[in-house]
Amino acid sequence: MKIIPSKNPQKITYSQYKRYTPEKLELLDGNLLWNEQERMNLLLLLLYNVGLEALIQHLPKESRNELKSLLESIDE
């Protein structure tokens, strides 16, 4: 059951919540959660739920510029 964030918000099912959300949030040596996979799962779930458009609207301009540059370098 892969989640794919899109432009618009999408509702989360309970099974998606259980699969992509850790049992508890922890801060370890400046990192949220135990490992990158847990962080990415939670990030994808949140992006799925709020939508990519909301992400872009809330990013600072500097971050939007960096994101644009990263996306352009991938397309090349």
GROMACS elastic network, one bead per residue, 0.5 to 0.9 nm:
[ bonds ]
;  ai    aj funct       b0    kb
    1    16     6  0.76653   500
    2    16     6  0.87934   500
    3    16     6  0.80997   500
    3    44     6  0.72841   500
    3    45     6  0.71817   500
    3    48     6  0.69093   500
    4    44     6  0.76081   500
    4    45     6  0.86499   500
    4    47     6  0.86709   500
    4    48     6  0.64225   500
    5     8     6  0.80979   500
    5     9     6  0.79401   500
    5    10     6  0.78465   500
    5    44     6  0.68345   500
    5    45     6  0.78440   500
    5    46     6  0.86266   500
    5    47     6  0.56764   500
    5    49     6  0.76071   500
    5    50     6  0.85446   500
    5    51     6  0.62210   500
    5    52     6  0.66625   500
    6     9     6  0.71049   500
    6    10     6  0.78901   500
    6    47     6  0.80373   500
    6    48     6  0.65794   500
    6    51     6  0.56425   500
    6    52     6  0.57507   500
    6    53     6  0.81320   500
    7    48     6  0.88455   500
    7    50     6  0.88273   500
    7    51     6  0.51014   500
    7    53     6  0.51278   500
    7    54     6  0.80210   500
    8    48     6  0.82556   500
    8    49     6  0.83653   500
    8    50     6  0.71534   500
    8    52     6  0.65706   500
    8    53     6  0.65306   500
    8    54     6  0.79574   500
    9    47     6  0.79035   500
    9    48     6  0.62278   500
    9    52     6  0.77047   500
    9    53     6  0.84852   500
    9    54     6  0.82681   500
   10    47     6  0.89404   500
   10    48     6  0.58168   500
   10    50     6  0.70201   500
   10    51     6  0.69383   500
   11    48     6  0.78357   500
   11    49     6  0.58285   500
   11    50     6  0.87856   500
   12    15     6  0.82307   500
   12    16     6  0.61882   500
   12    17     6  0.65766   500
   12    45     6  0.79026   500
   12    48     6  0.78594   500
   12    49     6  0.64473   500
   13    16     6  0.51900   500
   13    17     6  0.62437   500
   13    18     6  0.87089   500
   14    18     6  0.61589   500
   14    19     6  0.85859   500
   15    18     6  0.50893   500
   15    19     6  0.61268   500
   15    20     6  0.86308   500
   16    19     6  0.50901   500
   16    20     6  0.59930   500
   16    21     6  0.81080   500
   16    45     6  0.79271   500
   17    20     6  0.55066   500
   17    21     6  0.56194   500
   17    45     6  0.76974   500
   18    21     6  0.56961   500
   18    22     6  0.77521   500
   18    23     6  0.84277   500
   19    22     6  0.79773   500
   19    41     6  0.84534   500
   20    38     6  0.76217   500
   20    40     6  0.88225   500
   20    41     6  0.50710   500
   20    42     6  0.56804   500
   20    43     6  0.88796   500
   20    44     6  0.81805   500
   20    45     6  0.64361   500
   21    24     6  0.81931   500
   21    38     6  0.77069   500
   21    41     6  0.70249   500
   21    42     6  0.56355   500
   21    45     6  0.78624   500
   22    25     6  0.67997   500
   22    33     6  0.79534   500
   22    38     6  0.68471   500
   22    39     6  0.89505   500
   22    41     6  0.87206   500
   22    42     6  0.76938   500
   24    33     6  0.82242   500
   25    32     6  0.69945   500
   25    33     6  0.59287   500
   25    34     6  0.89637   500
   26    31     6  0.81808   500
   26    32     6  0.57654   500
   26    33     6  0.50479   500
   26    34     6  0.74186   500
   27    30     6  0.61210   500
   27    31     6  0.54845   500
   27    33     6  0.59685   500
   27    34     6  0.80874   500
   28    31     6  0.50995   500
   28    32     6  0.62916   500
   28    33     6  0.67718   500
   28    34     6  0.69909   500
   29    32     6  0.84395   500
   31    34     6  0.75540   500
   31    35     6  0.81855   500
   31    39     6  0.89558   500
   32    35     6  0.81104   500
   32    36     6  0.89780   500
   32    38     6  0.88735   500
   32    39     6  0.69868   500
   33    36     6  0.78871   500
   33    38     6  0.63939   500
   33    39     6  0.62944   500
   34    37     6  0.84534   500
   34    38     6  0.67751   500
   34    39     6  0.79659   500
   35    38     6  0.55468   500
   35    39     6  0.65056   500
   35    40     6  0.88265   500
   36    40     6  0.60045   500
   36    41     6  0.84899   500
   37    40     6  0.50933   500
   37    41     6  0.60626   500
   37    42     6  0.86212   500
   38    41     6  0.51608   500
   38    42     6  0.62918   500
   38    43     6  0.85657   500
   39    42     6  0.53061   500
   39    43     6  0.60657   500
   39    44     6  0.86204   500
   40    44     6  0.59936   500
   40    45     6  0.84566   500
   41    44     6  0.52865   500
   41    45     6  0.62192   500
   41    46     6  0.87157   500
   42    45     6  0.50966   500
   42    46     6  0.62066   500
   42    47     6  0.86205   500
   43    46     6  0.51811   500
   43    47     6  0.61361   500
   43    48     6  0.84860   500
   44    47     6  0.50590   500
   44    48     6  0.59524   500
   44    49     6  0.85290   500
   45    48     6  0.50381   500
   45    49     6  0.62349   500
   45    50     6  0.87813   500
   46    49     6  0.50402   500
   46    50     6  0.61291   500
   46    51     6  0.81096   500
   47    50     6  0.52594   500
   47    51     6  0.53240   500
   47    52     6  0.62585   500
   47    54     6  0.86447   500
   47    55     6  0.72808   500
   48    51     6  0.54749   500
   48    52     6  0.76563   500
   50    53     6  0.81293   500
   50    54     6  0.62185   500
   50    55     6  0.73236   500
   51    54     6  0.55933   500
   51    55     6  0.66123   500
   52    56     6  0.62807   500
   52    57     6  0.86275   500
   53    56     6  0.52229   500
   53    57     6  0.61941   500
   53    58     6  0.87176   500
   54    57     6  0.50173   500
   54    58     6  0.61933   500
   54    59     6  0.86338   500
   55    58     6  0.53255   500
   55    59     6  0.61928   500
   56    59     6  0.52469   500
   56    60     6  0.83936   500
   56    63     6  0.89248   500
   56    64     6  0.67431   500
   57    60     6  0.82078   500
   57    64     6  0.88935   500
   59    62     6  0.80095   500
   59    63     6  0.59843   500
   59    64     6  0.61103   500
   60    63     6  0.53220   500
   60    64     6  0.63611   500
   60    65     6  0.87794   500
   61    64     6  0.50042   500
   61    65     6  0.61799   500
   61    66     6  0.86652   500
   62    65     6  0.51577   500
   62    66     6  0.63366   500
   62    67     6  0.86699   500
   63    66     6  0.50308   500
   63    67     6  0.60655   500
   63    68     6  0.85109   500
   64    67     6  0.50093   500
   64    68     6  0.60642   500
   64    69     6  0.85707   500
   65    68     6  0.50876   500
   65    69     6  0.62163   500
   65    70     6  0.86571   500
   66    69     6  0.50731   500
   66    70     6  0.61639   500
   66    71     6  0.86195   500
   67    70     6  0.50645   500
   67    71     6  0.61282   500
   67    72     6  0.85471   500
   68    71     6  0.51558   500
   68    72     6  0.61259   500
   68    73     6  0.86374   500
   69    72     6  0.51303   500
   69    73     6  0.62087   500
   69    74     6  0.87465   500
   70    73     6  0.51785   500
   70    74     6  0.63822   500
   70    75     6  0.88617   500
   71    74     6  0.51935   500
   71    75     6  0.64217   500
   71    76     6  0.89914   500
   72    75     6  0.51704   500
   72    76     6  0.65356   500
   73    76     6  0.53745   500
